[in-house]
Amino acid sequence: MLSSGSKKRSIWPFVAAGSVLGVLLLAAGGLWAFGVYSMSEPSRPLLIGVRIEGARVTVKAPTCPTDTVARVEVFDGESTKPLWQAREPRTSEGRSGAVTLWADDEFLKPGPGAQPEKLPRSLDVLFTYAGTGDGTGDVVDVAQVASAEIPESRYWTKDGPKTAQEIDKQLKCTQGKTTAS
């Protein structure tokens, strides 16, 4: 025989569990969207500084006080033909990223390649930091840099003239660790 007296169950535990589950799903979706957004947004490339005075080409890479430049390479920016490379800068300025290209006497291990009589339209300059394998670099328009009026003690950058310190400030320098801003 069927009993007509059915017991009513409370729905509040189900409502509470459903609400918690909904909040968790929303949080997971938000976290996923943030991850996709932050990973897909390209980070701003580090600027290098350049000065061209006559035949002298000086470049500055951003460094932290704990960083040391290990190697500098120069390529024709249009053909990627290697033009020059050197390793182990001799001076503290060179080790902290300020070097004169094709100045073999500024490096312990200069590589082959003499400065061309006429610079190519663009130079691709790459720096490698010691002990990390990391580095930075950029392709620069030689005519644009050579024609720019750059104040003394500043370098041409794609964001306008900057001092060596301003170029270095692109990095967040912490003890023993370097990260791009």
C-alpha positions as CSV (number, residue, x, y, z in Angstrom):
1,M,0.0,0.0,0.0
2,L,1.2,3.4,-0.8
3,S,1.6,5.9,1.9
4,S,0.1,9.3,1.2
5,G,2.2,11.0,3.8
6,S,5.4,12.1,1.8
7,K,8.2,13.8,3.7
8,K,9.2,17.2,2.4
9,R,12.9,17.7,1.9
10,S,14.5,21.0,2.4
11,I,15.9,22.5,-0.8
12,W,18.3,24.9,0.9
13,P,21.3,22.6,0.9
14,F,20.9,22.1,-2.8
15,V,20.6,25.9,-3.4
16,A,23.7,26.6,-1.3
17,A,25.7,23.9,-3.1
18,G,24.6,25.2,-6.5
19,S,25.5,28.7,-5.5
20,V,29.0,27.7,-4.4
21,L,29.4,25.6,-7.6
22,G,28.3,28.6,-9.7
23,V,30.8,31.0,-7.9
24,L,33.6,28.5,-8.4
25,L,32.8,28.1,-12.1
26,L,32.8,31.9,-12.5
27,A,36.1,32.2,-10.7
28,A,37.7,29.5,-12.8
29,G,36.4,31.1,-16.0
30,G,37.7,34.5,-14.9
31,L,41.1,33.1,-14.1
32,W,41.2,31.3,-17.4
33,A,40.3,34.5,-19.3
34,F,43.0,36.5,-17.4
35,G,45.6,33.8,-18.2
36,V,44.7,33.9,-21.9
37,Y,44.8,37.7,-22.0
38,S,48.0,38.1,-20.1
39,M,49.8,35.4,-22.2
40,S,48.6,36.6,-25.5
41,E,49.4,40.2,-24.9
42,P,53.0,40.7,-26.3
43,S,55.3,42.2,-23.9
44,R,57.0,45.5,-24.9
45,P,60.4,44.8,-26.4
46,L,63.4,46.3,-24.7
47,L,64.8,49.4,-26.3
48,I,68.4,49.7,-27.2
49,G,70.1,53.0,-27.6
50,V,72.3,54.0,-30.5
51,R,74.5,56.9,-31.4
52,I,76.1,57.4,-34.9
53,E,78.7,60.1,-35.0
54,G,80.6,59.9,-38.3
55,A,81.9,56.4,-38.7
56,R,81.6,55.6,-34.9
57,V,78.5,53.6,-33.9
58,T,77.9,53.3,-30.2
59,V,75.1,51.2,-28.8
60,K,73.6,50.7,-25.3
61,A,71.7,47.7,-24.1
62,P,69.7,47.7,-20.9
63,T,71.4,46.0,-18.0
64,C,71.0,45.6,-14.2
65,P,74.0,46.1,-11.9
66,T,74.3,42.3,-11.7
67,D,74.2,41.8,-15.5
68,T,77.3,41.5,-17.7
69,V,77.2,41.6,-21.5
70,A,79.0,38.6,-22.8
71,R,78.7,39.0,-26.6
72,V,77.6,41.6,-29.2
73,E,76.7,40.7,-32.7
74,V,75.9,42.9,-35.7
75,F,74.0,41.9,-38.8
76,D,72.8,43.7,-41.9
77,G,69.2,44.3,-40.9
78,E,67.9,43.6,-44.4
79,S,69.8,40.5,-45.4
80,T,70.8,39.1,-42.0
81,K,74.3,38.9,-43.2
82,P,76.7,38.8,-40.2
83,L,78.9,41.9,-40.2
84,W,80.8,41.6,-36.9
85,Q,80.8,40.1,-33.4
86,A,82.9,40.3,-30.3
87,R,82.9,38.7,-26.9
88,E,83.9,39.8,-23.4
89,P,84.0,43.6,-23.2
90,R,87.2,44.9,-21.5
91,T,85.7,48.0,-19.9
92,S,83.0,48.3,-17.2
93,E,81.0,50.4,-19.6
94,G,81.1,47.6,-22.1
95,R,80.2,45.0,-19.6
96,S,77.2,47.1,-18.6
97,G,76.0,47.4,-22.2
98,A,77.6,50.5,-23.7
99,V,79.9,49.5,-26.6
100,T,81.3,50.9,-29.8
101,L,80.7,48.5,-32.7
102,W,83.8,47.4,-34.6
103,A,86.0,48.6,-31.8
104,D,88.1,45.4,-31.5
105,D,90.3,46.9,-28.8
106,E,87.3,47.2,-26.5
107,F,86.9,43.4,-26.4
108,L,89.0,40.5,-25.2
109,K,87.8,38.3,-28.0
110,P,86.9,40.3,-31.1
111,G,85.5,38.4,-34.0
112,P,86.1,38.7,-37.8
113,G,84.6,41.5,-39.8
114,A,85.8,45.1,-40.5
115,Q,83.4,48.0,-40.4
116,P,81.9,48.5,-43.9
117,E,82.9,51.7,-45.6
118,K,79.2,52.5,-45.9
119,L,76.8,51.2,-43.3
120,P,73.8,49.2,-44.6
121,R,70.4,50.8,-44.4
122,S,69.7,49.0,-41.2
123,L,71.7,47.3,-38.5
124,D,70.4,44.4,-36.4
125,V,72.4,44.6,-33.1
126,L,72.1,41.7,-30.6
127,F,73.4,41.5,-27.1
128,T,73.8,38.3,-25.1
129,Y,74.2,38.5,-21.3
130,A,76.8,36.3,-19.5
131,G,75.6,33.2,-17.7
132,T,72.0,33.4,-18.8
133,G,71.8,32.8,-22.6
134,D,69.3,35.7,-22.5
135,G,69.8,38.9,-24.4
136,T,68.2,41.7,-26.3
137,G,68.6,43.6,-29.5
138,D,66.8,45.5,-32.2
139,V,67.0,46.5,-35.8
140,V,67.8,50.2,-36.2
141,D,67.4,52.5,-39.3
142,V,70.9,53.9,-39.8
143,A,69.7,57.0,-41.7
144,Q,67.1,57.8,-39.0
145,V,69.7,57.5,-36.2
146,A,72.4,59.4,-38.1
147,S,70.1,62.3,-38.9
148,A,68.7,62.6,-35.4
149,E,69.9,65.4,-33.2
150,I,70.7,63.6,-30.0
151,P,71.8,65.6,-27.0
152,E,75.2,64.8,-25.5
153,S,75.3,61.7,-23.2
154,R,72.0,60.4,-24.7
155,Y,71.2,57.7,-27.1
156,W,68.6,57.5,-29.9
157,T,65.8,55.0,-29.1
158,K,62.5,54.3,-30.9
159,D,60.9,56.3,-28.0
160,G,63.2,59.3,-28.4
161,P,66.5,60.3,-26.8
162,K,67.3,58.5,-23.5
163,T,70.3,58.4,-21.2
164,A,72.0,55.1,-20.3
165,Q,70.2,55.2,-16.9
166,E,66.8,55.6,-18.6
167,I,67.6,52.6,-20.9
168,D,68.6,50.5,-17.9
169,K,65.4,51.5,-16.1
170,Q,63.4,49.3,-18.5
171,L,64.4,46.4,-16.4
172,K,63.2,45.6,-12.9
173,C,66.4,44.9,-11.2
174,T,66.4,42.8,-8.0
175,Q,69.2,41.1,-6.2
176,G,70.4,38.3,-8.5
177,K,67.5,38.5,-10.9
178,T,66.5,40.6,-13.9
179,T,63.1,41.0,-15.5
180,A,61.7,43.2,-18.2
181,S,59.3,45.9,-17.0
